[in-house]
Amino acid sequence: SLITKPTVMNYPSHYDINIGIKAQPYGYSIVENEVNGNSTIIDNKGVSIAKPTIILMGAIDNPAFKINDELYHFWADVKLADGDIITIDSKMQTVTLTNAEGDDFNYLGAWNVEFPILESGENTFDVGDIPPENIIVKWYDTW
């Protein structure tokens, strides 16, 4: 965003334009954090929001979970078989199903809501009916 009014200096062969802008710097932790469904708290130690990757795996019917009381789910009937993996990547805004044979399918059209974010500090995490061993959350702390 602009922080000062632009100034323009008119010279015979060129213009000199000064524009003051403000940008939010970002930095990411070196180590990727990870919790599974046994955790009820996700601690983003950064000062900015983090955009996590959610991994759902194994036999699950219509997976749904909550982060900070916000419900995340699919609008379509989604049934994962043993060996299937769904990756919800909030940073890239993609949803991919990888089946047991290793084939990838775009599942973005089945995703119902906005992508999860992690606020700075502690975030509540509720896996609902998903077996705790069938969900993993990965993220980088963000500054």
C-alpha positions in Angstrom: 0.0 0.0 0.0 1.1 3.6 -0.6 2.5 5.4 2.4 3.3 8.7 0.8 2.1 10.7 -2.2 4.2 9.9 -5.3 6.5 12.7 -6.4 7.4 13.4 -10.0 10.5 15.3 -11.2 10.5 16.3 -14.8 13.9 16.3 -16.4 14.7 17.1 -20.1 15.4 13.5 -21.0 13.4 11.5 -18.4 11.1 11.5 -15.4 12.2 10.7 -11.9 9.2 9.2 -10.0 9.4 8.3 -6.3 6.7 6.1 -4.8 6.7 5.1 -1.1 5.1 1.7 -0.5 4.7 -0.6 2.5 4.9 -4.4 2.2 4.5 -7.0 4.9 7.7 -9.0 5.1 7.3 -12.8 5.3 9.7 -15.3 6.6 9.1 -19.0 7.2 10.4 -21.4 9.8 13.1 -23.7 8.5 11.5 -26.8 9.9 8.0 -27.9 8.8 5.8 -28.5 11.8 3.5 -31.5 11.9 0.7 -32.8 14.2 -1.7 -35.7 13.8 -5.3 -36.2 14.9 -4.3 -36.9 18.5 -3.6 -33.3 19.0 -6.3 -30.8 20.0 -4.1 -27.7 19.7 -2.0 -26.5 16.7 0.5 -23.9 17.8 1.6 -21.5 15.1 4.6 -19.8 16.7 4.8 -17.2 13.9 3.2 -13.7 14.0 1.3 -14.1 10.8 -1.3 -16.7 9.6 0.1 -20.0 8.3 -1.4 -21.9 5.4 -1.3 -25.6 6.3 -1.4 -28.7 4.3 -3.9 -31.3 5.5 -3.4 -34.9 4.6 -6.2 -37.4 4.9 -5.5 -41.1 4.4 -7.0 -44.5 4.7 -10.6 -45.6 4.7 -12.7 -42.5 5.6 -16.2 -41.6 4.5 -17.0 -37.9 4.0 -14.1 -36.5 6.1 -14.7 -33.3 8.0 -12.6 -31.4 10.6 -12.6 -28.1 12.5 -9.8 -25.6 13.0 -10.8 -22.8 15.5 -14.5 -23.9 15.3 -14.5 -23.4 11.5 -15.8 -26.6 9.8 -13.9 -27.9 6.7 -15.5 -30.6 4.6 -16.4 -31.7 1.1 -19.7 -31.0 -0.5 -19.6 -34.1 -2.6 -19.9 -37.7 -1.2 -16.2 -38.6 -0.7 -15.2 -42.1 0.3 -11.5 -42.9 0.7 -10.4 -46.5 0.4 -7.3 -48.0 2.1 -4.3 -46.6 0.4 -6.0 -43.4 -0.8 -4.6 -40.0 0.2 -6.2 -36.6 -0.1 -3.9 -33.6 0.2 -5.5 -30.2 0.9 -2.8 -27.6 0.3 -4.0 -24.2 1.6 -1.0 -22.3 0.3 -1.4 -23.6 -3.3 -5.2 -23.8 -3.0 -5.3 -27.4 -4.4 -7.1 -30.6 -3.4 -5.6 -33.8 -4.8 -6.6 -37.4 -4.4 -3.8 -39.9 -4.9 -5.2 -43.4 -5.1 -3.5 -46.6 -4.0 -2.0 -47.1 -7.5 -0.4 -43.7 -7.3 -2.7 -41.9 -9.8 -3.4 -38.3 -9.0 -6.9 -36.7 -9.4 -8.0 -33.1 -9.0 -10.6 -33.0 -6.2 -10.9 -29.2 -5.9 -14.4 -29.3 -7.3 -15.5 -31.5 -4.4 -14.1 -29.1 -1.8 -16.9 -27.1 -0.2 -15.3 -24.3 1.8 -12.4 -22.0 2.0 -9.0 -23.3 2.7 -7.9 -23.7 6.3 -5.6 -21.1 7.9 -3.8 -21.2 11.2 -3.9 -17.9 13.2 -0.8 -16.8 15.1 -0.6 -18.7 18.4 -2.7 -21.6 19.6 -5.4 -22.9 17.3 -8.0 -25.5 18.3 -8.2 -28.7 16.2 -11.0 -31.2 16.2 -10.9 -34.2 13.9 -14.5 -35.2 14.3 -15.2 -38.7 13.1 -11.8 -39.1 11.4 -9.6 -41.6 13.1 -6.7 -39.7 14.6 -4.1 -41.7 12.7 -5.7 -40.8 9.4 -5.1 -37.1 9.5 -1.9 -35.0 9.5 -1.5 -31.2 9.5 1.7 -29.7 8.3 2.7 -26.0 8.3 5.5 -23.6 8.5 5.5 -20.8 11.2 5.2 -17.5 9.4 6.6 -14.1 10.3 
